[in-house]
Amino acid sequence: MTVSPFQIHEAMHVYNRLSKLKPSSLFEKEHAGPQDVVQISSEAKKRQVLDQAQNEDKEKIRQAK
């Protein structure tokens, strides 16, 4: 197996960058806020509410029996 000079340079770059960091900072989260943001359309929200109401109604009927 051959190792190219580019691979050696990249490994040295990563090592130098990580050696400057505090060990405790390696385990901290990078972002304080949410990483993924999902936007639901008004039609989808309406359908979600209707499905939830339907499931609640079914559960009430099951409990009444």
C-alpha atoms as an extended CHARMM CRD file, in Angstrom:
* protein
*
        65  EXT
         1         1  MET       CA              0.0000000000        0.0000000000        0.0000000000  PROA      1               0.0000000000
         2         2  THR       CA              1.3670000000        3.3920000000       -0.9240000000  PROA      2               0.0000000000
         3         3  VAL       CA              0.7650000000        6.5970000000        0.9590000000  PROA      3               0.0000000000
         4         4  SER       CA              0.7390000000        9.7820000000       -1.0710000000  PROA      4               0.0000000000
         5         5  PRO       CA              2.2170000000       13.0610000000        0.1600000000  PROA      5               0.0000000000
         6         6  PHE       CA             -1.2830000000       14.5460000000        0.0120000000  PROA      6               0.0000000000
         7         7  GLN       CA             -2.5600000000       11.9780000000        2.5320000000  PROA      7               0.0000000000
         8         8  ILE       CA              0.3880000000       12.6700000000        4.8500000000  PROA      8               0.0000000000
         9         9  HSD       CA             -0.2320000000       16.4270000000        4.6200000000  PROA      9               0.0000000000
        10        10  GLU       CA             -3.9480000000       15.9940000000        5.3770000000  PROA      10              0.0000000000
        11        11  ALA       CA             -3.2010000000       13.7630000000        8.3930000000  PROA      11              0.0000000000
        12        12  MET       CA             -0.7110000000       16.3220000000        9.7280000000  PROA      12              0.0000000000
        13        13  HSD       CA             -3.2490000000       19.1110000000        9.2050000000  PROA      13              0.0000000000
        14        14  VAL       CA             -5.9300000000       17.2450000000       11.1680000000  PROA      14              0.0000000000
        15        15  TYR       CA             -3.4820000000       16.3550000000       13.9470000000  PROA      15              0.0000000000
        16        16  ASN       CA             -2.2890000000       19.9640000000       14.2830000000  PROA      16              0.0000000000
        17        17  ARG       CA             -5.8420000000       21.2880000000       14.3390000000  PROA      17              0.0000000000
        18        18  LEU       CA             -7.0170000000       18.7780000000       16.9560000000  PROA      18              0.0000000000
        19        19  SER       CA             -3.9280000000       19.1720000000       19.1490000000  PROA      19              0.0000000000
        20        20  LYS       CA             -4.7790000000       22.8620000000       19.6680000000  PROA      20              0.0000000000
        21        21  LEU       CA             -8.2510000000       22.0760000000       21.0290000000  PROA      21              0.0000000000
        22        22  LYS       CA             -9.0210000000       21.3790000000       24.6550000000  PROA      22              0.0000000000
        23        23  PRO       CA             -9.9980000000       17.7300000000       25.2360000000  PROA      23              0.0000000000
        24        24  SER       CA            -13.2960000000       18.7570000000       26.8220000000  PROA      24              0.0000000000
        25        25  SER       CA            -14.2750000000       20.8150000000       23.7710000000  PROA      25              0.0000000000
        26        26  LEU       CA            -14.1260000000       17.7320000000       21.5520000000  PROA      26              0.0000000000
        27        27  PHE       CA            -17.1990000000       16.3200000000       23.2920000000  PROA      27              0.0000000000
        28        28  GLU       CA            -19.2820000000       19.5030000000       23.3150000000  PROA      28              0.0000000000
        29        29  LYS       CA            -21.9650000000       20.0570000000       20.7230000000  PROA      29              0.0000000000
        30        30  GLU       CA            -21.0600000000       22.3820000000       17.9070000000  PROA      30              0.0000000000
        31        31  HSD       CA            -24.5400000000       23.8950000000       17.5730000000  PROA      31              0.0000000000
        32        32  ALA       CA            -26.7200000000       25.0710000000       20.4020000000  PROA      32              0.0000000000
        33        33  GLY       CA            -29.8690000000       25.2820000000       18.2800000000  PROA      33              0.0000000000
        34        34  PRO       CA            -31.7090000000       22.7150000000       16.2170000000  PROA      34              0.0000000000
        35        35  GLN       CA            -29.7790000000       21.2590000000       13.3170000000  PROA      35              0.0000000000
        36        36  ASP       CA            -32.7310000000       20.3150000000       11.1110000000  PROA      36              0.0000000000
        37        37  VAL       CA            -35.6680000000       22.5680000000       10.4000000000  PROA      37              0.0000000000
        38        38  VAL       CA            -38.8680000000       21.1770000000        8.9390000000  PROA      38              0.0000000000
        39        39  GLN       CA            -41.6300000000       23.3920000000        7.6200000000  PROA      39              0.0000000000
        40        40  ILE       CA            -45.1070000000       21.8810000000        7.3330000000  PROA      40              0.0000000000
        41        41  SER       CA            -47.6100000000       23.3650000000        4.9120000000  PROA      41              0.0000000000
        42        42  SER       CA            -51.0340000000       24.4600000000        6.0910000000  PROA      42              0.0000000000
        43        43  GLU       CA            -52.6340000000       21.5020000000        4.2540000000  PROA      43              0.0000000000
        44        44  ALA       CA            -50.3460000000       19.0890000000        6.0610000000  PROA      44              0.0000000000
        45        45  LYS       CA            -51.1150000000       20.7220000000        9.4230000000  PROA      45              0.0000000000
        46        46  LYS       CA            -54.8360000000       20.4590000000        8.7190000000  PROA      46              0.0000000000
        47        47  ARG       CA            -54.4980000000       16.7880000000        7.8250000000  PROA      47              0.0000000000
        48        48  GLN       CA            -52.3740000000       16.1550000000       10.9120000000  PROA      48              0.0000000000
        49        49  VAL       CA            -55.0280000000       17.7110000000       13.1750000000  PROA      49              0.0000000000
        50        50  LEU       CA            -57.8150000000       15.7240000000       11.4940000000  PROA      50              0.0000000000
        51        51  ASP       CA            -55.8700000000       12.4650000000       11.8130000000  PROA      51              0.0000000000
        52        52  GLN       CA            -55.1420000000       13.1660000000       15.4670000000  PROA      52              0.0000000000
        53        53  ALA       CA            -58.8220000000       13.9390000000       16.1710000000  PROA      53              0.0000000000
        54        54  GLN       CA            -59.8790000000       10.7720000000       14.3520000000  PROA      54              0.0000000000
        55        55  ASN       CA            -57.4350000000        8.6680000000       16.4020000000  PROA      55              0.0000000000
        56        56  GLU       CA            -58.6580000000       10.2440000000       19.6330000000  PROA      56              0.0000000000
        57        57  ASP       CA            -62.2680000000        9.5250000000       18.6730000000  PROA      57              0.0000000000
        58        58  LYS       CA            -61.4420000000        5.8880000000       17.9010000000  PROA      58              0.0000000000
        59        59  GLU       CA            -59.6920000000        5.5560000000       21.2580000000  PROA      59              0.0000000000
        60        60  LYS       CA            -62.7110000000        7.0080000000       23.1080000000  PROA      60              0.0000000000
        61        61  ILE       CA            -65.0320000000        4.5490000000       21.3310000000  PROA      61              0.0000000000
        62        62  ARG       CA            -62.7500000000        1.6170000000       22.2530000000  PROA      62              0.0000000000
        63        63  GLN       CA            -62.6870000000        2.6830000000       25.8820000000  PROA      63              0.0000000000
        64        64  ALA       CA            -66.4770000000        3.0520000000       26.0020000000  PROA      64              0.0000000000
        65        65  LYS       CA            -67.0370000000       -0.5740000000       24.9630000000  PROA      65              0.0000000000
